[in-house]
Amino acid sequence: DKPKPVGYQVELTDTYNAVCWISNADVERVNDPESLIGVQDYFILEKFVSNPNKESTVNRRAYLEGQIKQMKDEFFNSISVGDVVEGTVKSLTSFGAFINLGGFDGLLHLSDMSWGRVTKAKSIVKIGEVLRLRVVSFDKENYKINLSLKDMEPNPWDTFVDRYEVGQVITGTVVRVVNFGVFVEIEPGIEGLCHISELSWSKKNFNPAELYHAKDKVEVKILGYNIADRRISLTIKQLLENPWSSIASKYPVGTKLSAVAVKVMDTAAFFKVVDDIDGFLSIDDISWTEKYKDMHEFVKEGETRDVVITQVDPMSQKIRLSVKDLSSNPWSTLAHSNPKGSVLKATVTSIADGGINVKVNDDISAFINKANLNLPDSSTRISDVYSVGQVVDGVVMDVNIRNQKLILSPREYEKKQSMGDIQQYMSSSSDDDSTGFTLGDIFAKKGSDN
């Protein structure tokens, strides 16, 4: 490889030459050494040797730095904030661009390139472009200056009220999507927020990115604005039909439908009713008689179930669903067909320490405590009198539809039967020629009848 040059030979006169080391040839790094060949300029003489056969030493960078400092001093002593200067785009960075103002640089920040949102400098300026810029601030001691391209144009917020009003509908561009809404640019330099609550009539607890993306064109309506804070409130949903305004007429209470579970929790589930409107099903509304501990036992997300609408509240935007209301309430049927004091048959399903569990009409479960069982005495074990599968008769003591509780008493039934036997015996004895009877006669007769 060709060795890199370390310096230049500089011709001072016809007799004398000098050396300028490459590091002292320019104020910037010399990437192309050939580019300076033939350049005529001033140099600072650092070392002079009178012997023509030996070379002196010169420094061009020191001379240029002195010239630049002089230009900087003159420039910074003459400018004021608000002045307009001309410069050439020298380089681009992630935060803006550096502008060559004649040997020294000024910064054009991204935020000062346009009244609108700028994410990349190359979208506004390009290297080598000559710009007229306004001075926004400078530091004379450290020779730093900040420039603005946007301030060469009027601030659009200054004339906002002349061009916009509350209720006005505008087509804008989505510039940013966040978890609480979307920012929409209605013109360069003016953005408004459409809060998540103003994006949809029916969607709840969703990510705005599900609906909108940067650069989307959207139609928005101005709800309000604050010029001092440069804030605008926008709405999208108010330009759309509110499905809740007609939901009660389209899906009245009593409407039956097959719905898909879109979200299943431990004690409840949401089913899709129409579009983005969901209905709520509580675990308590699955069955009149069967108890579920977890909603996942009944349904999983994506599965379809038959439901009926039991409540529609457009104001609070809620729909309540039920599965058990697809059929009549067996507890209501039981209460109407078996009033207090009537006799009901039940089948023993299990024996417990304090009583027996029974099932009535094949779908209603109840517990008969020991006090209501027909036991010879307190020392008798329940299992000695009752067994699983046994059919027992009992008197209905109470039916609580709301709490789904049935109190059944075989003991009262036995008492009722005994009283019936007594009345029957007394009635039959009145036709007998005998002039008297005793309790012993009654129970003797009962024993013989049995």
SULCOR-V61279 format. One record per pair of residues at least 12 apart in sequence whose C-alpha atoms are under 6 Angstrom apart, sorted by the first residue. I is the first residue (numbers start at 1). J is the second residue. If there is no record, write none. Layout:
i:I j:J
i:I j:J
This chain:
i:6 j:22
i:7 j:20
i:7 j:21
i:7 j:22
i:8 j:20
i:16 j:52
i:17 j:55
i:18 j:55
i:18 j:56
i:18 j:57
i:19 j:57
i:20 j:58
i:20 j:59
i:24 j:59
i:24 j:60
i:24 j:61
i:25 j:60
i:25 j:61
i:26 j:61
i:27 j:61
i:43 j:58
i:43 j:59
i:43 j:60
i:43 j:63
i:44 j:58
i:44 j:59
i:44 j:63
i:45 j:58
i:46 j:58
i:68 j:103
i:76 j:140
i:81 j:135
i:81 j:136
i:81 j:137
i:82 j:134
i:82 j:135
i:83 j:134
i:83 j:135
i:84 j:133
i:84 j:134
i:85 j:132
i:85 j:133
i:86 j:131
i:86 j:132
i:87 j:99
i:87 j:100
i:87 j:101
i:87 j:130
i:87 j:131
i:88 j:100
i:88 j:128
i:88 j:129
i:88 j:130
i:89 j:127
i:89 j:128
i:89 j:129
i:90 j:127
i:91 j:127
i:95 j:110
i:96 j:108
i:96 j:109
i:96 j:110
i:96 j:121
i:106 j:145
i:106 j:146
i:107 j:146
i:107 j:147
i:108 j:147
i:108 j:148
i:112 j:148
i:112 j:149
i:112 j:150
i:113 j:149
i:113 j:150
i:114 j:150
i:115 j:150
i:115 j:188
i:115 j:189
i:116 j:188
i:116 j:189
i:133 j:148
i:133 j:149
i:134 j:147
i:134 j:148
i:135 j:147
i:166 j:222
i:166 j:223
i:166 j:224
i:167 j:221
i:167 j:222
i:168 j:221
i:168 j:222
i:169 j:220
i:169 j:221
i:170 j:219
i:170 j:220
i:171 j:218
i:171 j:219
i:172 j:184
i:172 j:185
i:172 j:186
i:172 j:217
i:172 j:218
i:173 j:185
i:173 j:215
i:173 j:216
i:173 j:217
i:174 j:214
i:174 j:215
i:174 j:216
i:175 j:214
i:175 j:215
i:176 j:214
i:179 j:207
i:180 j:196
i:181 j:194
i:181 j:195
i:181 j:196
i:181 j:208
i:182 j:194
i:192 j:232
i:192 j:233
i:193 j:233
i:193 j:234
i:194 j:234
i:194 j:235
i:198 j:235
i:198 j:236
i:198 j:237
i:199 j:236
i:199 j:237
i:200 j:237
i:201 j:242
i:202 j:276
i:202 j:277
i:203 j:276
i:220 j:235
i:220 j:236
i:221 j:234
i:221 j:235
i:222 j:234
i:244 j:314
i:253 j:309
i:253 j:310
i:253 j:311
i:254 j:308
i:254 j:309
i:255 j:308
i:255 j:309
i:256 j:307
i:256 j:308
i:257 j:306
i:257 j:307
i:258 j:305
i:258 j:306
i:259 j:271
i:259 j:272
i:259 j:304
i:259 j:305
i:260 j:272
i:260 j:302
i:260 j:303
i:260 j:304
i:261 j:301
i:261 j:302
i:261 j:303
i:262 j:301
i:263 j:301
i:264 j:301
i:266 j:294
i:266 j:295
i:267 j:283
i:267 j:294
i:267 j:295
i:268 j:281
i:268 j:282
i:268 j:283
i:268 j:295
i:269 j:281
i:279 j:319
i:279 j:320
i:279 j:321
i:280 j:320
i:280 j:321
i:281 j:321
i:281 j:322
i:283 j:295
i:285 j:322
i:285 j:324
i:286 j:323
i:286 j:324
i:287 j:324
i:288 j:324
i:307 j:322
i:307 j:323
i:308 j:321
i:308 j:322
i:309 j:321
i:331 j:401
i:335 j:399
i:340 j:396
i:340 j:397
i:340 j:398
i:341 j:395
i:341 j:396
i:342 j:395
i:342 j:396
i:343 j:394
i:343 j:395
i:344 j:393
i:344 j:394
i:345 j:392
i:345 j:393
i:346 j:358
i:346 j:359
i:346 j:360
i:346 j:391
i:346 j:392
i:347 j:359
i:347 j:389
i:347 j:390
i:347 j:391
i:348 j:388
i:348 j:389
i:348 j:390
i:349 j:388
i:350 j:388
i:354 j:369
i:354 j:370
i:355 j:368
i:355 j:369
i:355 j:370
i:356 j:368
i:366 j:406
i:372 j:409
i:372 j:411
i:373 j:410
i:373 j:411
i:374 j:410
i:374 j:411
i:393 j:410
i:394 j:408
i:394 j:409
i:394 j:410
i:394 j:413
i:395 j:408
i:395 j:409
i:395 j:412
i:395 j:413
i:396 j:408
